[in-house]
Amino acid sequence: MAEEKGQDSEAIIVGGGMVGAALAALLGEAGVAVTLLDARPAPLDRLAVGRGQPARRVSAITPVSQRLLERLGAWPWMAARRVTPYRGMRVWDAEGSGEVCFSADQAGVPALGHIVENDVVLAALEARLAALPSVRVRLGARVATMRETPHGREVALESGERLAARLVVAADGARSPLREQAGIGVTARDTGHVAVVTTVRTARPHGGVARQTFLATGPLAFLPLTVDGDDRYCSIVWSTASAEAERLVALSPTALGEALTDAFAGELGAVSVVDGALAVPLTQRHAERYVAPGFALVGDAAHSIHPLAGQGVNLGLMDAAVLAEELLAARGRGMAMGETPVLERYARRRRGDNAAMLALMDGFRLLFGTRHPALTLARNLGLSGVDRLVPIKRLLMRQAIGERGRLPRSCR
């Protein structure tokens, strides 16, 4: 389809993270003229990514998201670098005896998911974008303003350059400036927690099991990593109160390792911290709507979720897959890229699922954050009950691996 006079692309995507890059690749594979804008000055060094010490920011990639990345040709590159499958998951309440365990065999899948460094995912997608002639990647490009036009949207860069397209997609993060400029409100809830993130090496191997315990101060997850064949590495996500997070981040690596060993009750033996700790504030947000004329939100710009179940990037990748499917179907019928009925179909397919997942995670956070004896007993009984009820466990596992609702073709 030819671009209209005055249009630089059929679509402009602002934000070149994992979700924005995946959307650009999905559209680019179909020959859509896409401009991807990102403020980063340079692409990732693909020779260095996934080598040596793991990066601190990781994601739990579900089998559904894996299928999308395979469809885009990104997964083989990722698998050749560093991905760590986990076939088991163990969740328990440190305040009682409640516990539930999941396995890939019970879910009927080779793995429940893979822990992957964010940079590995993004570098693979950047390599794919470089091979797509209809995708133009502009790094070092900061968007100053956006306005609606009779034929779509126009963005003005800080350099003074202006770009126009039928559709602008904001993949510019949880505090999305474009969402605000589009006049889309957001419901925000401060979780009261900050995530402490680091990489550790444990005395005992993780065995391909993701572990999470609910402490009185918040959930602590040990996510398995395998580095050069050594399966004693884990990525840590410790969600706790702001003051406690500040204290933990200020500890020496030795002292933090001791604190993690104690908090995890020696589950994997002594813990050694091998990287600095980051503190990431946790605010749950949900946009009041996902679309406006010639404009759509995806990923964290539409919703940001507590990392309790590792669903954040998976929800965003599903946004990208559904939006691309709706846009390409409409394009095949001769419709313009940013027509409102097309965008509204995307919003209907995604907003409800995302809202349900946000509500579920908020409920878990509140339930496991309470010290009330009756609720502590109830959640322990609930965990143990779920562990004994195989049909319910299977339902929860299907949800966790992303098998929810009508999946786009790229994820089937």
C-alpha positions as a Python dict, from the first residue, in 0.01 Angstrom:
ca = {
    (1, 'M'): (0, 0, 0),
    (2, 'A'): (147, 334, -101),
    (3, 'E'): (192, 604, 159),
    (4, 'E'): (-31, 912, 129),
    (5, 'K'): (121, 1238, 23),
    (6, 'G'): (263, 1408, 330),
    (7, 'Q'): (293, 1081, 525),
    (8, 'D'): (644, 972, 621),
    (9, 'S'): (526, 622, 710),
    (10, 'E'): (209, 425, 750),
    (11, 'A'): (284, 396, 1121),
    (12, 'I'): (519, 564, 1367),
    (13, 'I'): (609, 370, 1682),
    (14, 'V'): (756, 575, 1965),
    (15, 'G'): (962, 360, 2200),
    (16, 'G'): (1209, 97, 2084),
    (17, 'G'): (1196, -140, 2380),
    (18, 'M'): (1089, -503, 2356),
    (19, 'V'): (722, -430, 2287),
    (20, 'G'): (776, -146, 2039),
    (21, 'A'): (1042, -345, 1853),
    (22, 'A'): (817, -653, 1836),
    (23, 'L'): (531, -446, 1693),
    (24, 'A'): (763, -289, 1436),
    (25, 'A'): (885, -634, 1332),
    (26, 'L'): (532, -774, 1300),
    (27, 'L'): (427, -484, 1078),
    (28, 'G'): (755, -474, 887),
    (29, 'E'): (732, -841, 797),
    (30, 'A'): (407, -758, 617),
    (31, 'G'): (573, -475, 426),
    (32, 'V'): (419, -191, 626),
    (33, 'A'): (626, 128, 614),
    (34, 'V'): (716, 181, 980),
    (35, 'T'): (930, 440, 1152),
    (36, 'L'): (1052, 334, 1498),
    (37, 'L'): (1173, 620, 1716),
    (38, 'D'): (1378, 575, 2032),
    (39, 'A'): (1581, 813, 2244),
    (40, 'R'): (1868, 567, 2293),
    (41, 'P'): (2178, 689, 2110),
    (42, 'A'): (2285, 351, 1969),
    (43, 'P'): (2167, -8, 1931),
    (44, 'L'): (2277, -278, 2171),
    (45, 'D'): (2616, -439, 2108),
    (46, 'R'): (2499, -779, 1982),
    (47, 'L'): (2847, -926, 2026),
    (48, 'A'): (2843, -849, 2399),
    (49, 'V'): (2479, -914, 2491),
    (50, 'G'): (2419, -1249, 2658),
    (51, 'R'): (2785, -1301, 2732),
    (52, 'G'): (2961, -1302, 3068),
    (53, 'Q'): (2774, -1178, 3375),
    (54, 'P'): (2396, -1160, 3327),
    (55, 'A'): (2220, -825, 3309),
    (56, 'R'): (2011, -739, 3613),
    (57, 'R'): (1683, -682, 3429),
    (58, 'V'): (1520, -1006, 3318),
    (59, 'S'): (1176, -1123, 3210),
    (60, 'A'): (989, -1451, 3243),
    (61, 'I'): (895, -1528, 2882),
    (62, 'T'): (586, -1750, 2859),
    (63, 'P'): (547, -2025, 2596),
    (64, 'V'): (293, -1802, 2416),
    (65, 'S'): (543, -1514, 2398),
    (66, 'Q'): (809, -1763, 2290),
    (67, 'R'): (591, -1863, 1994),
    (68, 'L'): (565, -1497, 1894),
    (69, 'L'): (942, -1453, 1913),
    (70, 'E'): (990, -1773, 1711),
    (71, 'R'): (745, -1638, 1451),
    (72, 'L'): (959, -1324, 1425),
    (73, 'G'): (1280, -1524, 1387),
    (74, 'A'): (1421, -1378, 1710),
    (75, 'W'): (1413, -1688, 1930),
    (76, 'P'): (1697, -1885, 1763),
    (77, 'W'): (1933, -1591, 1817),
    (78, 'M'): (1819, -1565, 2180),
    (79, 'A'): (1855, -1938, 2242),
    (80, 'A'): (2208, -1930, 2099),
    (81, 'R'): (2297, -1661, 2351),
    (82, 'R'): (2130, -1716, 2688),
    (83, 'V'): (1782, -1831, 2783),
    (84, 'T'): (1709, -2042, 3090),
    (85, 'P'): (1405, -2270, 3080),
    (86, 'Y'): (1221, -2346, 3400),
    (87, 'R'): (1013, -2663, 3421),
    (88, 'G'): (899, -2615, 3778),
    (89, 'M'): (760, -2340, 3997),
    (90, 'R'): (733, -2344, 4375),
    (91, 'V'): (542, -2082, 4573),
    (92, 'W'): (511, -2085, 4950),
    (93, 'D'): (411, -1867, 5242),
    (94, 'A'): (700, -1798, 5477),
    (95, 'E'): (445, -1708, 5747),
    (96, 'G'): (290, -2056, 5748),
    (97, 'S'): (287, -2395, 5581),
    (98, 'G'): (92, -2318, 5264),
    (99, 'E'): (268, -2421, 4944),
    (100, 'V'): (185, -2488, 4581),
    (101, 'C'): (407, -2642, 4314),
    (102, 'F'): (362, -2640, 3937),
    (103, 'S'): (540, -2847, 3673),
    (104, 'A'): (569, -2837, 3296),
    (105, 'D'): (449, -3197, 3280),
    (106, 'Q'): (126, -3103, 3458),
    (107, 'A'): (76, -2815, 3213),
    (108, 'G'): (155, -3034, 2912),
    (109, 'V'): (435, -2808, 2787),
    (110, 'P'): (814, -2858, 2751),
    (111, 'A'): (877, -2565, 2988),
    (112, 'L'): (663, -2329, 3196),
    (113, 'G'): (870, -2046, 3056),
    (114, 'H'): (1219, -1906, 3014),
    (115, 'I'): (1403, -1645, 3219),
    (116, 'V'): (1572, -1415, 2967),
    (117, 'E'): (1769, -1097, 3009),
    (118, 'N'): (1578, -806, 2858),
    (119, 'D'): (1882, -707, 2654),
    (120, 'V'): (1890, -1052, 2491),
    (121, 'V'): (1529, -1016, 2376),
    (122, 'L'): (1583, -663, 2250),
    (123, 'A'): (1911, -739, 2071),
    (124, 'A'): (1744, -1027, 1884),
    (125, 'L'): (1456, -801, 1779),
    (126, 'E'): (1698, -528, 1670),
    (127, 'A'): (1875, -782, 1450),
    (128, 'R'): (1542, -875, 1293),
    (129, 'L'): (1446, -511, 1232),
    (130, 'A'): (1779, -448, 1058),
    (131, 'A'): (1679, -707, 797),
    (132, 'L'): (1335, -555, 722),
    (133, 'P'): (1353, -299, 438),
    (134, 'S'): (1020, -132, 520),
    (135, 'V'): (1125, -51, 880),
    (136, 'R'): (1326, 262, 949),
    (137, 'V'): (1481, 276, 1297),
    (138, 'R'): (1570, 624, 1423),
    (139, 'L'): (1782, 623, 1738),
    (140, 'G'): (1867, 937, 1932),
    (141, 'A'): (1523, 1066, 1835),
    (142, 'R'): (1332, 1231, 2119),
    (143, 'V'): (970, 1326, 2060),
    (144, 'A'): (880, 1671, 2191),
    (145, 'T'): (514, 1701, 2089),
    (146, 'M'): (240, 1519, 1905),
    (147, 'R'): (-71, 1657, 1739),
    (148, 'E'): (-372, 1524, 1556),
    (149, 'T'): (-400, 1609, 1185),
    (150, 'P'): (-678, 1558, 928),
    (151, 'H'): (-490, 1251, 803),
    (152, 'G'): (-360, 1099, 1126),
    (153, 'R'): (-91, 1224, 1362),
    (154, 'E'): (225, 1431, 1348),
    (155, 'V'): (515, 1414, 1592),
    (156, 'A'): (774, 1686, 1635),
    (157, 'L'): (1120, 1576, 1744),
    (158, 'E'): (1336, 1782, 1977),
    (159, 'S'): (1561, 1842, 1676),
    (160, 'G'): (1275, 2031, 1512),
    (161, 'E'): (1204, 1761, 1252),
    (162, 'R'): (840, 1667, 1198),
    (163, 'L'): (712, 1324, 1098),
    (164, 'A'): (357, 1229, 1001),
    (165, 'A'): (168, 902, 972),
    (166, 'R'): (-183, 766, 974),
    (167, 'L'): (-107, 601, 1309),
    (168, 'V'): (121, 677, 1602),
    (169, 'V'): (171, 402, 1859),
    (170, 'A'): (305, 490, 2204),
    (171, 'A'): (535, 222, 2343),
    (172, 'D'): (717, 484, 2550),
    (173, 'G'): (687, 336, 2897),
    (174, 'A'): (478, 358, 3212),
    (175, 'R'): (507, 737, 3237),
    (176, 'S'): (425, 776, 2866),
    (177, 'P'): (448, 1144, 2764),
    (178, 'L'): (250, 1065, 2447),
    (179, 'R'): (-35, 916, 2649),
    (180, 'E'): (-58, 1244, 2838),
    (181, 'Q'): (-41, 1451, 2519),
    (182, 'A'): (-324, 1243, 2374),
    (183, 'G'): (-539, 1336, 2673),
    (184, 'I'): (-571, 979, 2798),
    (185, 'G'): (-599, 953, 3174),
    (186, 'V'): (-452, 676, 3384),
    (187, 'T'): (-555, 505, 3705),
    (188, 'A'): (-246, 472, 3921),
    (189, 'R'): (-208, 279, 4246),
    (190, 'D'): (109, 303, 4450),
    (191, 'T'): (172, -53, 4571),
    (192, 'G'): (377, 79, 4861),
    (193, 'H'): (658, -149, 4746),
    (194, 'V'): (993, -112, 4573),
    (195, 'A'): (1154, -403, 4388),
    (196, 'V'): (1515, -476, 4479),
    (197, 'V'): (1675, -639, 4175),
    (198, 'T'): (2015, -806, 4150),
    (199, 'T'): (2194, -1121, 4033),
    (200, 'V'): (2322, -1386, 4272),
    (201, 'R'): (2503, -1719, 4276),
    (202, 'T'): (2379, -1982, 4517),
    (203, 'A'): (2553, -2272, 4686),
    (204, 'R'): (2307, -2524, 4540),
    (205, 'P'): (2180, -2544, 4179),
    (206, 'H'): (1833, -2413, 4104),
    (207, 'G'): (1738, -2723, 3907),
    (208, 'G'): (1531, -2527, 3657),
    (209, 'V'): (1275, -2425, 3921),
    (210, 'A'): (1145, -2070, 3972),
    (211, 'R'): (1087, -2006, 4340),
    (212, 'Q'): (887, -1739, 4519),
    (213, 'T'): (818, -1698, 4887),
    (214, 'F'): (580, -1455, 5051),
    (215, 'L'): (751, -1285, 5344),
    (216, 'A'): (588, -1056, 5597),
    (217, 'T'): (756, -767, 5416),
    (218, 'G'): (665, -877, 5061),
    (219, 'P'): (737, -1144, 4799),
    (220, 'L'): (1090, -1261, 4720),
    (221, 'A'): (1157, -1444, 4393),
    (222, 'F'): (1464, -1643, 4285),
    (223, 'L'): (1442, -1676, 3906),
    (224, 'P'): (1678, -1937, 3757),
    (225, 'L'): (1965, -1840, 3528),
    (226, 'T'): (2226, -2065, 3372),
    (227, 'V'): (2557, -1902, 3286),
    (228, 'D'): (2811, -2099, 3083),
    (229, 'G'): (2654, -2424, 3202),
    (230, 'D'): (2651, -2318, 3569),
    (231, 'D'): (2296, -2345, 3706),
    (232, 'R'): (2369, -2179, 4037),
    (233, 'Y'): (2280, -1829, 3921),
    (234, 'C'): (1948, -1656, 3991),
    (235, 'S'): (1793, -1319, 3923),
    (236, 'I'): (1644, -1173, 4241),
    (237, 'V'): (1328, -968, 4265),
    (238, 'W'): (1257, -871, 4626),
    (239, 'S'): (945, -658, 4659),
    (240, 'T'): (937, -474, 4988),
    (241, 'A'): (859, -142, 5159),
    (242, 'S'): (1046, 162, 5036),
    (243, 'A'): (1252, 212, 5353),
    (244, 'E'): (1352, -155, 5363),
    (245, 'A'): (1445, -148, 4994),
    (246, 'E'): (1663, 156, 5057),
    (247, 'R'): (1835, -29, 5341),
    (248, 'L'): (1891, -342, 5132),
    (249, 'V'): (2037, -153, 4835),
    (250, 'A'): (2281, 26, 5067),
    (251, 'L'): (2420, -302, 5205),
    (252, 'S'): (2754, -440, 5093),
    (253, 'P'): (2734, -739, 4856),
    (254, 'T'): (2834, -968, 5144),
    (255, 'A'): (2570, -830, 5380),
    (256, 'L'): (2301, -840, 5110),
    (257, 'G'): (2389, -1201, 5034),
    (258, 'E'): (2350, -1286, 5402),
    (259, 'A'): (2014, -1107, 5414),
    (260, 'L'): (1895, -1302, 5110),
    (261, 'T'): (2014, -1632, 5255),
    (262, 'D'): (1820, -1564, 5575),
    (263, 'A'): (1507, -1438, 5398),
    (264, 'F'): (1503, -1744, 5172),
    (265, 'A'): (1560, -1971, 5472),
    (266, 'G'): (1862, -2130, 5306),
    (267, 'E'): (1645, -2282, 5032),
    (268, 'L'): (1940, -2282, 4788),
    (269, 'G'): (2216, -2257, 5046),
    (270, 'A'): (2438, -1954, 5093),
    (271, 'V'): (2370, -1667, 4853),
    (272, 'S'): (2649, -1457, 4699),
    (273, 'V'): (2560, -1129, 4530),
    (274, 'V'): (2749, -1088, 4202),
    (275, 'D'): (2615, -751, 4084),
    (276, 'G'): (2498, -421, 4228),
    (277, 'A'): (2139, -396, 4346),
    (278, 'L'): (1878, -176, 4180),
    (279, 'A'): (1568, -31, 4347),
    (280, 'V'): (1267, -7, 4115),
    (281, 'P'): (953, 169, 4249),
    (282, 'L'): (636, -34, 4185),
    (283, 'T'): (331, 162, 4077),
    (284, 'Q'): (45, -19, 3909),
    (285, 'R'): (-110, 183, 3626),
    (286, 'H'): (-387, 129, 3376),
    (287, 'A'): (-483, 371, 3099),
    (288, 'E'): (-849, 470, 3099),
    (289, 'R'): (-858, 391, 2728),
    (290, 'Y'): (-608, 243, 2487),
    (291, 'V'): (-686, 436, 2170),
    (292, 'A'): (-773, 777, 2027),
    (293, 'P'): (-806, 885, 1661),
    (294, 'G'): (-484, 778, 1487),
    (295, 'F'): (-325, 677, 1818),
    (296, 'A'): (-279, 361, 2026),
    (297, 'L'): (-106, 256, 2346),
    (298, 'V'): (84, -72, 2395),
    (299, 'G'): (289, -226, 2673),
    (300, 'D'): (370, -26, 2983),
    (301, 'A'): (222, 287, 2826),
    (302, 'A'): (-115, 110, 2851),
    (303, 'H'): (-60, -87, 3172),
    (304, 'S'): (212, -151, 3427),
    (305, 'I'): (178, -440, 3668),
    (306, 'H'): (335, -565, 3990),
    (307, 'P'): (609, -817, 3896),
    (308, 'L'): (448, -1077, 4125),
    (309, 'A'): (373, -1319, 3840),
    (310, 'G'): (625, -1200, 3582),
    (311, 'Q'): (349, -1108, 3336),
    (312, 'G'): (448, -751, 3244),
    (313, 'V'): (636, -797, 2917),
    (314, 'N'): (412, -1088, 2815),
    (315, 'L'): (104, -867, 2836),
    (316, 'G'): (287, -607, 2628),
    (317, 'L'): (393, -857, 2363),
    (318, 'M'): (32, -974, 2340),
    (319, 'D'): (-72, -610, 2288),
    (320, 'A'): (174, -589, 1999),
    (321, 'A'): (55, -915, 1845),
    (322, 'V'): (-316, -825, 1866),
    (323, 'L'): (-267, -469, 1740),
    (324, 'A'): (-59, -593, 1446),
    (325, 'E'): (-320, -857, 1362),
    (326, 'E'): (-604, -603, 1361),
    (327, 'L'): (-405, -347, 1161),
    (328, 'L'): (-293, -597, 898),
    (329, 'A'): (-641, -746, 861),
    (330, 'A'): (-784, -398, 805),
    (331, 'R'): (-502, -307, 567),
    (332, 'G'): (-583, -619, 366),
    (333, 'R'): (-937, -486, 329),
    (334, 'G'): (-807, -155, 197),
    (335, 'M'): (-859, 40, 519),
    (336, 'A'): (-614, 304, 639),
    (337, 'M'): (-379, 216, 921),
    (338, 'G'): (-524, 437, 1195),
    (339, 'E'): (-900, 416, 1141),
    (340, 'T'): (-1088, 432, 1471),
    (341, 'P'): (-1301, 115, 1434),
    (342, 'V'): (-982, -86, 1374),
    (343, 'L'): (-812, 56, 1682),
    (344, 'E'): (-1122, 1, 1893),
    (345, 'R'): (-1123, -369, 1802),
    (346, 'Y'): (-768, -390, 1936),
    (347, 'A'): (-873, -211, 2256),
    (348, 'R'): (-1169, -443, 2310),
    (349, 'R'): (-951, -751, 2270),
    (350, 'R'): (-680, -635, 2508),
    (351, 'R'): (-813, -405, 2777),
    (352, 'G'): (-1033, -661, 2953),
    (353, 'D'): (-761, -925, 2970),
    (354, 'N'): (-509, -675, 3100),
    (355, 'A'): (-755, -537, 3357),
    (356, 'A'): (-828, -886, 3486),
    (357, 'M'): (-458, -963, 3528),
    (358, 'L'): (-395, -631, 3707),
    (359, 'A'): (-686, -698, 3944),
    (360, 'L'): (-561, -1051, 4013),
    (361, 'M'): (-211, -933, 4095),
    (362, 'D'): (-346, -657, 4318),
    (363, 'G'): (-556, -912, 4504),
    (364, 'F'): (-256, -1138, 4558),
    (365, 'R'): (-48, -844, 4676),
    (366, 'L'): (-309, -741, 4931),
    (367, 'L'): (-378, -1096, 5050),
    (368, 'F'): (-13, -1183, 5102),
    (369, 'G'): (70, -843, 5243),
    (370, 'T'): (-165, -877, 5539),
    (371, 'R'): (-57, -986, 5888),
    (372, 'H'): (-414, -1059, 6001),
    (373, 'P'): (-412, -1410, 6155),
    (374, 'A'): (-740, -1517, 5995),
    (375, 'L'): (-629, -1410, 5647),
    (376, 'T'): (-287, -1569, 5699),
    (377, 'L'): (-460, -1898, 5781),
    (378, 'A'): (-693, -1862, 5484),
    (379, 'R'): (-416, -1804, 5233),
    (380, 'N'): (-215, -2100, 5368),
    (381, 'L'): (-518, -2325, 5340),
    (382, 'G'): (-584, -2183, 4994),
    (383, 'L'): (-232, -2253, 4868),
    (384, 'S'): (-236, -2607, 5004),
    (385, 'G'): (-586, -2663, 4865),
    (386, 'V'): (-485, -2550, 4519),
    (387, 'D'): (-183, -2780, 4530),
    (388, 'R'): (-413, -3079, 4590),
    (389, 'L'): (-672, -2987, 4324),
    (390, 'V'): (-518, -3083, 3990),
    (391, 'P'): (-793, -2929, 3767),
    (392, 'I'): (-755, -2590, 3937),
    (393, 'K'): (-377, -2614, 3913),
    (394, 'R'): (-403, -2685, 3541),
    (395, 'L'): (-631, -2384, 3495),
    (396, 'L'): (-389, -2158, 3681),
    (397, 'M'): (-96, -2293, 3481),
    (398, 'R'): (-274, -2230, 3151),
    (399, 'Q'): (-327, -1872, 3265),
    (400, 'A'): (35, -1837, 3374),
    (401, 'I'): (176, -1963, 3043),
    (402, 'G'): (-40, -1714, 2853),
    (403, 'E'): (-311, -1942, 2716),
    (404, 'R'): (-596, -1695, 2774),
    (405, 'G'): (-877, -1602, 2539),
    (406, 'R'): (-845, -1579, 2162),
    (407, 'L'): (-477, -1572, 2079),
    (408, 'P'): (-356, -1389, 1768),
    (409, 'R'): (-229, -1613, 1490),
    (410, 'S'): (131, -1512, 1553),
    (411, 'C'): (110, -1663, 1903),
    (412, 'R'): (-71, -1990, 1829),
}
